[in-house]
Each structure stands twice: as structure tokens, then as C-alpha cells.
Amino acid sequence: MPTRPRSNGHDSVAVELDERSAADLTATENADLCAGCVKCCTYITVEVDAPRAAWEYDQWIWALEHRGVSLYLERPEKWFVHFETVCENLTAAGRCAIHGRHPVLCREYDPRICERRLPLDMVAEFHNGRELEEWIQRQRPSHHRRLVAYRAAQPAAPPVADVEADRRSALVSIEEPRKGSVAATTRAVRAAGRASRRSGRRV
């Protein structure tokens, strides 16, 4: 069965489960169970190995600095990376445009035990690298010391880029012509023209 998503704030309600698999539910049953909700069509969640090594923590801190990426930890210790990304087949009416031809992963997802009905037993959730690093420092101090040592052992980083300064230095300054310079240039061109006519040449 695909991984259940994070809790999205819906209240938990009692669900009477039967022995059928999700694929055995009728289209009407699926429609009733999913009425008013398209949450499972708006993200991808993948279980990942529990981080232990310093480079693994560093990898997830890096990943969390990207938009739409989060990480969460579920009991007993299951780690999941979560991507906020809407399915291209979700219509404006909240229906599946390829229903009947949709992937097996979708068909096996059971709306009877989705996040609306059975919220996750979540330990922690991280939306950026700072949140994850603070959690490691607080909950796993020995791991955090290894992370700090791992970073210190890496080659020195290049100088921090100052994009604004680089942009300013690349600008070409266009100044107003000095007073009288236009008139002087015009006189010089006219004089050169008269001289060339006298000599039979053109400028």
C-alpha cells in the first residue's frame, strides 16, 4: 500500500473497515469516501532510509532548502520525504482526468485509511534545513557533533557571492554630454565637410 500522507488538519473520524482491498472498492464507494477532498492528488511522499551518517543529515538539510520539499518522522522511526506537487491529471472540478487508466499506485491507495480518517503518528516535521538541524542538535547531540566535524573537514568554501555588488560593477554609466561639447563637435564636422568639398573628397 502506498505511504499515507501527513495529517492536513482534518478531524479523525471512526471508520468501519472491511476485508476488501482498495482495488475492490467500487467507483461509487471511492467517490463517496473522497468527496470534497483531493489531498492525495497534490503531493508525493516517499519513504527514505533513516539518516545516521553526517553526510546523510547534510543531504537532507540541503534538500529542505528547496521549495515544496519537507521531511517528516513517524513512529517508531520511519522517515519520509514529501513533495508538494499537484498531479497534472487533477481537473479543476477535483476529478481524475484519466480515471480507469490511472496508475496502480493510485488504485491501491485506500481512502478508508487516508489522512482524513487516520492521522499519522508523527514525531517531527521539517520544512527547512534550520528546523532539521535544530532537531538533530536537540534530540541527537552526538549525531550533531559528527555533522559539525564533517563540515569542518571539508575544503574551504569559495567566497560568498554578492550578486548585487557584481551587478552594480557590471553596469555601464551613461553620462550627459558636457555643456558645449555637442556644439563643438557639430562645428568640427561642418568644417571637415567644407574642407573635403574644396579638395574634392567626401568625409
N, C-alpha and C positions, 0 to 999 in steps of 0.2 A: 504494500500500500504506500502511496506517496507520502512524503512527510507532511504532517499537519502544519499549517502556518501559525504565526504568532497570534495572540489574542488581540482583537481590534476593538475592545471595549464593549462588546455585546454581553448582555447578562446571560449566565448559564441557565439552560432550561433542561428539564427532565426529558430523556429520550428513551423510548422503548425500542430496544434493538431486536431484530430478528436474526435468523441464521443465514439469510441470503447474503451473497457478496454484493458489492456495489454495482457490478456489471449486470446483476439480475434485476435491479430496480427498473421499473417502467419509466417511460418518458414523463408521464403524468406525476409519478411519485417524485422524480428528480425536480420537476418544475415546482411542485408544492414545497419541497424541502428547501429549495434555493430561492424562493420568492422574495424579491426585494433585496437580494444580495448578489454581488458579483466579485466579492473579495478575492476568491481563489483564482480569478482571471486577471489579477492585477499585480502579480508578483511571481518570483521563482525562489524557492527555498531548497538548498542542497545541504545534506549532512556532510561535515568535513571531519578529518581526524582531529582529536583533541590536541591542542598545542602543548608542547613540553619544552622543546629546544628554543634557544634565544632567537634564532633566525625565523622560527615559525611565528613567534609573537610579533617580531618585526614585520613579517609579511602581512599579518592581519591588521596591524596598525596602519601600514601603507594602504591596504585595500579600503579601510574605513575612511580614508581621506577623500574618497570619491563619492559623488552624489548618488543617492539611491541605493547605497550599499550599507547594510547593517549586519551585525553578528549577534547571535544570542546563544545562551547556555541553558539547557534544560536538564532537569534531574533524570538519572543520577549524575551523569556527566556526558551529555550529548551536545556537540557544537554544530551550529547551523549558520551558513552564510545566506543572507536574504537580499534579493534584488527587487526593488520597486520598479516594475516594468509591465505595462499593460499588454495583454495579448492582442495581436493585430486582428484577430477574428471576433473580438467582442464588439458587437454593434452598439449604436447609440441607444437602442432600446434595451440594452442589457442582455441580449441573446447571443448565442454562439452561431456565427455565420456558417460554420462547417459541421454543425451537429449531425451525427450519423457517420461522419467521416473524421471525427476528432480523434486525436492520439489516444492510444491505450492508456497512457498515464492519466489522462482526464477521465476516462471511463471508469478507471479503478479507484478514483478518488471518491470517498464515501461521505456524502453530505450529512449522514446521520451522526457522524462524529467529527464534524468540522469545528472550526474555532468558535462559531456562534454557540455551539452546544457543549463542547468540552474544551474549555480554555486550557492552554498549555501550563504545565507546572514549571514555570520559567524561574531560573535562578538569577540571571542577569541579562541585560540587553545593552548593546553598544552601538551608538550612532556615529561615532568619530574616534579617531585614534587616541585622543586625550582620555576619553572615558575608559577605553580598554586599558591603557597604561596605568591609570589611577587605580583601576580594579586589581590589576596584577600586583601593583605596589602594596595595596592594602590586604589582599587575600592570599597572595603568593609571593611574599617578600624575597625568598631565596631565588625564585624564578626572575624577579625583577632585577636582582643583583647580577644575575647571569646576563640579562638583557643589556644592562648598562655596561658590563665588561665587554660584551660582544661588540657594542657600538664603539667603545673606546679603542678596540683592537683593529678597527677598520682604518684604511688610509684616510688622511685628512680630506675633507670635502672641498670642492672648489669654492672660490669666493661667492658670497651671496649675490645674486644678480639684482641690480637695481634697474628695473625696466624703465621707470620714469626718467631716471638720470640718463640712461642710454638714449632714450627717445629725444630728450632735450638737446643732447650733444649732437644728434644727427640732424637737427633742424637747420635749414638754411635761412639766414636772416636776410630779408629783403628791405632795404632802406629806401627812404625817399631821396631822390636826387638832390644834390646840394643846390642851393639857390644860385641861379645864373649859369649852372653847368649846361642846361638844356639849350639856352640861348647861345652859349659859346660854341657848342657842338654844331648847332644849326648854321652859324656863321662860317665855321670851318668847312662844312660840307659845301655850302654855296660857293665859297672861294675856290675850292678844289674843282667844282664844276666849271666855273668861268675859266680857270687856267687850262682845263682839259679841252674846252672848246677852242681856245686860242691855238693850242698845239695840235688840234685835230684828233685828240684822243678822248675817249669816254671813260668816266670813272664808274 
